[in-house]
Amino acid sequence: MSVSLGYDLERPIRTPDLSSPPLMTKRARWLVVLGFLLPGSAQVLAGNKRLGRFGIGVTLTAVLVALVALAGLVFARSTTLSILTNSIVLFVLQWLVLGLALMWLAFGIDTLRLTKLVRVKPSWRVPVAMLSVVLTLVPVAGAAWASSLIGTGRGAIGSIFVGAPAVAPIDGRYNILLLGTDAGSDREGIRPDSISLVSIDAKTGQSVIIGLPRELIEMPFPAESPMSTVHPNGFGVAPNAFGDWGGCYTTCYLNAVYTEVEDFPDMYAGLYPDAEAQGSSPGIEATKDAVQGATGIDPQFYVLLNMDAFSNIIDALGGVTVTVPEPLPIGGSIDEYTGELVNVDEWIDPGEQHLDGWHAQWFARSRYGSMNGDYDRMQRQRDLQAAILAQMNPANVLLRFQEIAAAGSQLVKTDIPDSMLGRFVDLAGKARGYTPVNVELVPPAIDPEAPIYDDIYALVAEGVAAASPQPEADSQ
């Protein structure tokens, strides 16, 4: 009898004294806490050891994978981000996290069974049961939420980015054409209101943002561009395929290149046969070529931002803070007899303002009241884009991720390959250490209706040089 009693005292968790409520209460608390800290440990101590070893093995493997991923983000950030943004990896990770949630739930229920709650002190039965439920459901809910976020992110990546291999930088830089369009319900087709070319150093993330006026004319097309067969001397410049007098179907402005190619296929049929398969369109590819001819920089990718959808993503972010340079009207029109602005619905006051999506959209769209007209409007659109990026801090994005992802699929179209997401996220992190260089090809430096392209090339080259790593000083 004494031997048996000694054995029980040595093994109070697996073979407790069922007649001792204080001992059973203490045992129950330990099992619940240990089961929370290391799923499977309660089963090893008091239940099915094989099942417990399985739970501990899975938990430790998950911790090890998380530590490896963390180390990868520190020591091999770009590669790790590329892996973690891969759609197949995200699919597997989503279901593994969901599996962990189900395992945690099963082990939590089994741990509560192992506490033998009826043997616990009556005053502790409800607290132990509540503690067990809380320590089971909180991590389960967290894992289920994480799995849902991963699925949302995977869906957003699949809907926005194209499945294609990575592309090497050109002369050490990645070049992205950024088009802001205002395709609202009252407008037809794609009309780029803001056109920017972003050139990013592939090692440091230093960037130069080249702002092109939408009224720029006579852009030369590169010799290898299909558009050069129609406009060999520049967009709309005589002589061309339209005749000795030149011309085009549209305004012959830079922002009309898209419409020119998309809406008049008789002249431009078959010029970009692979565009759709590459996640682009003939109009976008022609615009890329026009921008290359105008700046001397080859845009490898495009990002199309629908300004009309900015409202949704701004509301998803909880609003956006911008500096309003002057009173801006919402709505309104110019009276043809008096030349005065009439029928204004509301004004956006100058100064720093935190705007909801609707007001922020009007901050970008407002056409009247600015001294420099469309040039000021273009700048406000760029300011809004920058403000949205600044608002996307990690905590805000995580808190509102599903809303942001849903709005993002309406906001953005691009031909950036999903295989390059990790690389660009890494570069975005590095870019925070630098102030972007801005090159604005607008008056007085450049007259868009009488451009001298040699002057533009010189300005662009200066901007790229300023946004490039400076050579190390000679130590001697």
C-alpha positions as CSV (number, residue, x, y, z in Angstrom):
1,M,0.0,0.0,0.0
2,S,2.8,2.4,0.9
3,V,4.6,1.6,-2.4
4,S,1.5,2.4,-4.4
5,L,0.9,5.6,-2.4
6,G,4.5,6.7,-3.1
7,Y,4.1,6.0,-6.8
8,D,0.9,8.1,-6.9
9,L,2.7,11.0,-5.2
10,E,5.4,10.8,-7.7
11,R,3.0,10.9,-10.5
12,P,0.2,13.3,-9.3
13,I,-0.8,14.4,-12.8
14,R,-1.2,11.1,-14.5
15,T,-2.4,9.2,-11.5
16,P,-3.8,11.8,-9.1
17,D,-5.6,11.2,-5.8
18,L,-9.2,11.6,-7.1
19,S,-10.5,12.1,-3.6
20,S,-8.4,15.3,-3.0
21,P,-10.1,18.4,-4.5
22,P,-7.2,20.7,-3.7
23,L,-4.8,18.4,-5.6
24,M,-7.2,18.0,-8.5
25,T,-7.7,21.8,-8.6
26,K,-4.0,22.4,-8.8
27,R,-3.6,19.7,-11.4
28,A,-6.4,21.1,-13.5
29,R,-4.9,24.6,-13.6
30,W,-1.5,23.2,-14.6
31,L,-3.0,21.1,-17.4
32,V,-4.9,24.0,-18.9
33,V,-1.9,26.4,-18.8
34,L,0.6,23.8,-20.1
35,G,-1.9,22.8,-22.9
36,F,-2.0,26.4,-23.9
37,L,1.7,27.0,-23.8
38,L,2.6,23.8,-25.7
39,P,-0.3,21.9,-27.3
40,G,0.1,18.2,-26.6
41,S,2.0,18.5,-23.3
42,A,-1.2,17.9,-21.3
43,Q,-1.8,14.7,-23.3
44,V,1.8,13.5,-22.7
45,L,1.4,14.1,-18.9
46,A,-2.1,12.9,-18.3
47,G,-3.6,11.4,-21.5
48,N,-2.7,9.7,-24.8
49,K,1.1,10.0,-25.0
50,R,1.3,9.3,-28.7
51,L,-1.3,12.0,-29.4
52,G,0.6,14.4,-27.2
53,R,3.9,13.7,-28.9
54,F,2.2,14.4,-32.2
55,G,0.9,17.8,-31.0
56,I,4.2,18.8,-29.5
57,G,6.0,17.8,-32.7
58,V,3.6,19.8,-34.9
59,T,3.8,22.9,-32.5
60,L,7.6,22.8,-32.4
61,T,7.8,22.4,-36.2
62,A,5.5,25.4,-36.6
63,V,7.7,27.5,-34.2
64,L,10.9,26.4,-36.1
65,V,9.4,27.4,-39.5
66,A,8.4,30.8,-38.0
67,L,11.9,31.3,-36.7
68,V,13.4,30.3,-40.1
69,A,11.1,32.8,-41.8
70,L,12.1,35.5,-39.3
71,A,15.7,34.8,-39.9
72,G,15.2,34.9,-43.6
73,L,13.5,38.3,-43.4
74,V,16.6,39.6,-41.5
75,F,19.4,37.9,-43.5
76,A,17.8,37.2,-46.9
77,R,14.8,39.6,-47.1
78,S,14.2,39.6,-50.8
79,T,14.3,35.9,-51.3
80,T,12.2,35.2,-48.2
81,L,9.6,37.8,-49.3
82,S,9.5,36.2,-52.8
83,I,8.8,32.9,-51.2
84,L,6.1,34.2,-48.9
85,T,4.3,36.1,-51.7
86,N,4.2,33.0,-54.0
87,S,0.6,32.0,-54.5
88,I,1.3,28.2,-54.1
89,V,3.2,28.8,-50.9
90,L,0.4,31.1,-49.6
91,F,-2.2,28.4,-50.5
92,V,-0.2,25.7,-48.5
93,L,0.4,28.1,-45.6
94,Q,-3.3,29.1,-45.5
95,W,-4.4,25.5,-45.0
96,L,-1.5,24.6,-42.6
97,V,-2.6,27.5,-40.4
98,L,-6.2,26.4,-40.5
99,G,-5.0,22.9,-39.7
100,L,-3.1,24.2,-36.7
101,A,-6.3,26.0,-35.5
102,L,-8.3,22.8,-35.7
103,M,-5.6,20.8,-33.9
104,W,-5.5,23.5,-31.1
105,L,-9.2,23.2,-30.8
106,A,-9.1,19.4,-30.5
107,F,-6.3,19.5,-28.0
108,G,-8.1,22.2,-25.9
109,I,-11.3,20.1,-25.7
110,D,-9.3,17.0,-24.8
111,T,-7.3,19.0,-22.1
112,L,-10.6,20.1,-20.5
113,R,-11.6,16.4,-20.4
114,L,-8.4,15.5,-18.7
115,T,-8.9,18.0,-15.9
116,K,-11.7,15.8,-14.5
117,L,-13.6,18.9,-13.7
118,V,-16.1,17.1,-11.4
119,R,-13.2,16.4,-9.0
120,V,-12.1,20.0,-8.8
121,K,-13.2,22.2,-5.9
122,P,-16.7,23.5,-6.7
123,S,-15.5,27.1,-6.4
124,W,-12.9,26.5,-9.1
125,R,-14.9,24.5,-11.6
126,V,-16.3,27.5,-13.5
127,P,-13.0,29.5,-13.5
128,V,-11.1,26.5,-14.7
129,A,-13.6,25.8,-17.4
130,M,-13.7,29.4,-18.5
131,L,-9.9,29.6,-18.5
132,S,-9.7,26.5,-20.6
133,V,-12.3,27.8,-23.1
134,V,-10.6,31.2,-23.4
135,L,-7.1,29.7,-23.8
136,T,-8.4,27.4,-26.5
137,L,-10.7,29.8,-28.5
138,V,-8.4,32.8,-28.5
139,P,-5.5,31.2,-30.4
140,V,-8.0,29.2,-32.5
141,A,-9.7,32.4,-33.5
142,G,-6.4,34.1,-34.1
143,A,-5.2,31.2,-36.4
144,A,-8.5,31.2,-38.3
145,W,-8.2,35.0,-38.8
146,A,-4.6,34.6,-40.0
147,S,-5.7,31.9,-42.4
148,S,-8.4,34.1,-43.7
149,L,-6.0,37.0,-44.2
150,I,-3.6,34.8,-46.1
151,G,-6.4,33.6,-48.4
152,T,-7.5,37.2,-49.0
153,G,-3.9,38.2,-49.8
154,R,-3.5,35.3,-52.1
155,G,-6.7,36.3,-53.9
156,A,-5.6,39.9,-54.2
157,I,-2.2,38.9,-55.6
158,G,-3.9,36.6,-58.1
159,S,-6.3,39.3,-59.3
160,I,-3.8,42.1,-59.5
161,F,-0.5,40.6,-60.6
162,V,0.3,38.4,-63.6
163,G,1.9,35.0,-63.4
164,A,5.2,35.4,-65.2
165,P,8.9,35.0,-64.6
166,A,11.0,37.7,-63.0
167,V,12.5,40.4,-65.3
168,A,16.0,41.7,-65.0
169,P,16.6,45.4,-64.4
170,I,17.7,47.7,-67.3
171,D,21.0,49.4,-66.6
172,G,20.6,48.5,-62.9
173,R,17.1,50.0,-62.6
174,Y,13.5,48.9,-62.7
175,N,11.2,51.3,-64.6
176,I,7.5,51.5,-63.9
177,L,4.9,53.6,-65.8
178,L,2.3,54.9,-63.4
179,L,-1.0,55.9,-64.9
180,G,-3.7,57.6,-62.9
181,T,-7.0,57.5,-64.7
182,D,-10.3,59.1,-63.8
183,A,-12.7,56.5,-65.2
184,G,-15.7,57.6,-63.2
185,S,-19.3,56.8,-64.0
186,D,-19.6,60.1,-66.0
187,R,-16.6,59.3,-68.2
188,E,-15.9,56.8,-71.0
189,G,-12.8,54.9,-71.5
190,I,-9.3,55.2,-70.0
191,R,-8.0,58.7,-69.9
192,P,-4.7,59.0,-68.1
193,D,-4.9,62.3,-66.1
194,S,-1.6,61.8,-64.4
195,I,1.4,60.1,-66.1
196,S,4.6,59.3,-64.2
197,L,7.6,57.2,-64.9
198,V,9.2,55.8,-61.7
199,S,12.8,54.5,-62.1
200,I,14.1,52.6,-59.1
201,D,17.7,51.5,-58.4
202,A,17.7,47.7,-58.2
203,K,20.1,47.6,-55.3
204,T,19.3,50.6,-53.1
205,G,15.7,51.4,-53.9
206,Q,16.5,55.0,-54.7
207,S,13.9,56.4,-57.1
208,V,13.3,59.2,-59.5
209,I,9.7,60.1,-60.4
210,I,9.4,61.8,-63.8
211,G,6.1,63.6,-64.2
212,L,4.9,63.9,-67.8
213,P,2.2,66.3,-68.8
214,R,-0.8,64.7,-70.5
215,E,-0.7,67.4,-73.2
216,L,2.8,66.5,-74.4
217,I,2.9,66.2,-78.2
218,E,5.1,64.8,-81.0
219,M,6.7,62.1,-78.8
220,P,9.2,60.1,-80.9
221,F,8.7,56.3,-80.9
222,P,11.7,54.0,-80.6
223,A,12.8,52.5,-83.9
224,E,11.8,49.0,-82.6
225,S,8.3,50.1,-81.6
226,P,5.4,49.0,-83.8
227,M,4.1,52.6,-83.5
228,S,7.1,53.9,-85.4
229,T,5.6,52.3,-88.6
230,V,2.6,54.5,-88.3
231,H,4.3,57.6,-86.8
232,P,7.9,57.4,-87.9
233,N,8.6,61.1,-87.1
234,G,6.8,61.4,-83.8
235,F,3.2,61.0,-82.7
236,G,1.0,62.8,-85.3
237,V,4.1,64.4,-87.0
238,A,4.0,64.6,-90.8
239,P,4.6,62.7,-92.9
240,N,3.1,59.5,-91.4
241,A,0.6,56.8,-92.3
242,F,-2.2,59.4,-92.2
243,G,-0.6,61.2,-95.2
244,D,1.8,64.0,-95.9
245,W,0.0,66.3,-93.5
246,G,0.4,64.0,-90.6
247,G,-2.1,63.9,-87.8
248,C,-3.9,61.2,-85.9
249,Y,-7.5,60.2,-84.9
250,T,-7.4,61.9,-81.5
251,T,-5.8,65.0,-80.0
252,C,-2.2,63.6,-80.6
253,Y,-1.5,64.2,-76.9
254,L,0.4,61.7,-74.8
255,N,-2.7,60.8,-72.8
256,A,-4.5,60.1,-76.1
257,V,-2.2,57.3,-77.3
258,Y,-4.2,54.7,-75.4
259,T,-7.5,55.7,-77.0
260,E,-5.8,56.1,-80.4
261,V,-4.7,52.4,-80.5
262,E,-7.6,50.9,-78.6
263,D,-10.5,52.6,-80.4
264,F,-9.2,52.8,-84.0
265,P,-8.1,49.2,-84.8
266,D,-8.2,49.7,-88.6
267,M,-5.0,51.7,-88.5
268,Y,-3.3,50.0,-85.5
269,A,-4.5,46.4,-85.9
270,G,-2.1,43.7,-84.9
271,L,0.6,46.1,-83.6
272,Y,0.9,44.4,-80.2
273,P,-0.4,40.9,-80.6
274,D,1.0,39.5,-77.3
275,A,-0.1,42.4,-75.1
276,E,-3.2,40.7,-73.7
277,A,-1.4,37.5,-72.9
278,Q,1.2,39.5,-70.9
279,G,-1.4,41.2,-68.7
280,S,-1.3,44.4,-70.7
281,S,-3.2,45.9,-73.7
282,P,-2.2,47.4,-77.1
283,G,-3.0,50.9,-75.8
284,I,-0.9,50.5,-72.7
285,E,2.1,49.1,-74.7
286,A,1.8,52.0,-77.1
287,T,1.8,54.4,-74.2
288,K,4.9,52.7,-72.8
289,D,6.7,53.2,-76.2
290,A,5.6,56.9,-76.3
291,V,7.0,57.5,-72.8
292,Q,10.2,55.7,-73.7
293,G,10.6,57.9,-76.8
294,A,9.9,61.0,-74.7
295,T,12.2,60.3,-71.8
296,G,14.8,57.8,-73.1
297,I,13.9,55.3,-70.4
298,D,12.2,52.0,-71.2
299,P,9.2,51.3,-69.0
300,Q,9.3,47.6,-68.2
301,F,6.0,47.5,-66.3
302,Y,2.9,49.6,-65.9
303,V,0.6,50.3,-62.9
304,L,-2.8,51.6,-63.7
305,L,-4.5,53.4,-60.8
306,N,-8.2,54.0,-61.2
307,M,-8.8,57.3,-59.4
308,D,-12.5,56.6,-59.1
309,A,-11.7,53.6,-56.9
310,F,-9.4,55.6,-54.7
311,S,-12.5,56.4,-52.6
312,N,-12.9,52.8,-51.6
313,I,-9.3,52.2,-50.5
314,I,-9.1,55.5,-48.7
315,D,-12.3,54.7,-46.7
316,A,-10.8,51.2,-46.0
317,L,-7.7,52.9,-44.6
318,G,-9.8,55.1,-42.4
319,G,-9.2,58.3,-44.4
320,V,-6.1,60.0,-45.6
321,T,-4.2,63.2,-44.5
322,V,-3.2,65.6,-47.2
323,T,-2.2,69.3,-47.4
324,V,-4.7,71.2,-49.4
325,P,-2.8,74.1,-51.1
326,E,-5.9,76.3,-51.8
327,P,-9.7,76.2,-51.6
328,L,-10.9,73.5,-53.9
329,P,-14.4,73.3,-55.3
330,I,-16.5,70.2,-55.3
331,G,-18.5,70.2,-58.5
332,G,-19.2,73.4,-60.2
333,S,-18.9,74.7,-63.8
334,I,-17.8,77.8,-65.6
335,D,-20.6,80.1,-66.7
336,E,-20.2,80.6,-70.4
337,Y,-21.4,84.2,-70.3
338,T,-19.7,85.5,-67.2
339,G,-16.7,83.2,-67.0
340,E,-17.4,82.7,-63.3
341,L,-17.4,79.4,-61.3
342,V,-21.0,78.5,-60.5
343,N,-23.0,75.6,-59.0
344,V,-20.3,74.6,-56.5
345,D,-21.7,72.0,-54.0
346,E,-19.0,72.4,-51.4
347,W,-15.4,73.7,-50.8
348,I,-12.4,71.8,-49.4
349,D,-10.6,74.3,-47.1
350,P,-6.9,74.8,-47.4
351,G,-4.4,73.4,-44.9
352,E,-3.8,70.0,-43.5
353,Q,-7.0,68.0,-43.8
354,H,-7.9,64.4,-43.0
355,L,-10.3,63.5,-45.8
356,D,-12.7,60.6,-46.3
357,G,-12.7,58.8,-49.7
358,W,-15.3,61.0,-51.3
359,H,-13.6,64.3,-50.4
360,A,-10.1,62.9,-51.2
361,Q,-11.4,61.9,-54.6
362,W,-12.5,65.5,-55.2
363,F,-9.2,66.8,-53.9
364,A,-7.6,64.9,-56.8
365,R,-10.3,65.6,-59.4
366,S,-11.2,69.2,-58.8
367,R,-10.7,71.1,-62.1
368,Y,-11.3,74.7,-61.1
369,G,-9.7,77.3,-58.8
370,S,-6.1,76.3,-59.3
371,M,-3.6,78.9,-60.6
372,N,-1.8,76.4,-62.9
373,G,-4.9,74.5,-63.9
374,D,-4.3,70.9,-64.9
375,Y,-0.6,71.0,-63.8
376,D,-1.8,71.6,-60.2
377,R,-4.4,68.9,-60.6
378,M,-1.7,66.5,-61.7
379,Q,0.4,67.4,-58.7
380,R,-2.6,66.9,-56.3
381,Q,-3.1,63.4,-57.8
382,R,0.5,62.5,-57.1
383,D,0.3,64.0,-53.6
384,L,-2.8,61.8,-52.9
385,Q,-1.0,58.7,-54.2
386,A,1.9,59.5,-51.9
387,A,-0.4,60.1,-48.9
388,I,-2.2,56.8,-49.4
389,L,1.2,55.0,-49.4
390,A,2.1,56.8,-46.2
391,Q,-1.2,55.8,-44.6
392,M,-0.4,52.1,-45.4
393,N,1.7,51.5,-42.3
394,P,1.9,47.8,-41.2
395,A,-0.5,48.2,-38.3
396,N,-3.2,50.0,-40.3
397,V,-2.9,47.5,-43.2
398,L,-3.1,44.5,-40.9
399,L,-6.1,45.9,-39.1
400,R,-8.0,46.7,-42.3
401,F,-6.4,44.1,-44.7
402,Q,-9.5,42.5,-46.1
403,E,-11.1,45.8,-47.0
404,I,-7.9,47.2,-48.5
405,A,-7.4,44.0,-50.5
406,A,-10.9,44.1,-51.9
407,A,-10.5,47.8,-52.8
408,G,-7.1,47.2,-54.2
409,S,-8.4,44.7,-56.8
410,Q,-10.6,47.5,-58.1
411,L,-7.9,50.2,-57.8
412,V,-4.9,48.6,-59.5
413,K,-4.1,46.9,-62.8
414,T,-0.5,45.9,-63.6
415,D,1.7,43.6,-65.6
416,I,4.2,43.3,-62.8
417,P,4.9,39.5,-62.3
418,D,3.8,38.0,-59.0
419,S,7.3,36.4,-58.8
420,M,8.8,39.9,-58.4
421,L,6.6,41.0,-55.5
422,G,9.2,40.0,-52.9
423,R,11.9,42.0,-54.7
424,F,9.7,45.1,-55.0
425,V,8.6,44.9,-51.3
426,D,12.2,44.7,-50.3
427,L,13.1,47.7,-52.5
428,A,10.2,49.6,-51.0
429,G,11.6,49.1,-47.6
430,K,15.0,50.3,-48.6
431,A,13.5,53.3,-50.4
432,R,12.3,54.7,-47.1
433,G,15.9,55.8,-46.4
434,Y,15.9,58.1,-49.4
435,T,13.9,61.1,-50.6
436,P,12.6,60.5,-54.2
437,V,14.0,62.8,-56.8
438,N,11.2,64.6,-58.7
439,V,11.6,65.7,-62.3
440,E,8.5,67.6,-63.6
441,L,8.5,68.0,-67.4
442,V,6.2,71.0,-67.2
443,P,6.5,74.8,-67.8
444,P,8.6,76.8,-67.5
445,A,11.3,74.0,-67.9
446,I,9.4,72.2,-70.7
447,D,6.6,73.5,-73.0
448,P,4.5,70.4,-73.7
449,E,3.1,72.0,-76.9
450,A,6.6,72.7,-78.2
451,P,8.8,70.2,-76.5
452,I,12.6,70.0,-77.1
453,Y,13.3,66.4,-76.5
454,D,17.0,66.8,-76.1
455,D,16.3,69.1,-73.2
456,I,13.9,66.5,-71.7
457,Y,16.6,63.8,-72.0
458,A,19.1,66.0,-70.2
459,L,16.6,66.7,-67.4
460,V,15.8,63.0,-67.0
461,A,19.5,62.0,-67.1
462,E,20.2,64.5,-64.3
463,G,17.3,63.1,-62.2
464,V,18.5,59.5,-62.7
465,A,22.0,60.4,-61.7
466,A,20.7,62.1,-58.5
467,A,18.7,59.0,-57.7
468,S,21.7,56.6,-58.2
469,P,24.1,55.4,-55.6
470,Q,27.0,57.8,-55.3
471,P,30.4,56.3,-56.0
472,E,32.5,55.7,-52.9
473,A,35.0,58.4,-52.2
474,D,38.6,57.6,-52.9
475,S,40.1,56.5,-49.6
476,Q,43.4,58.1,-50.6
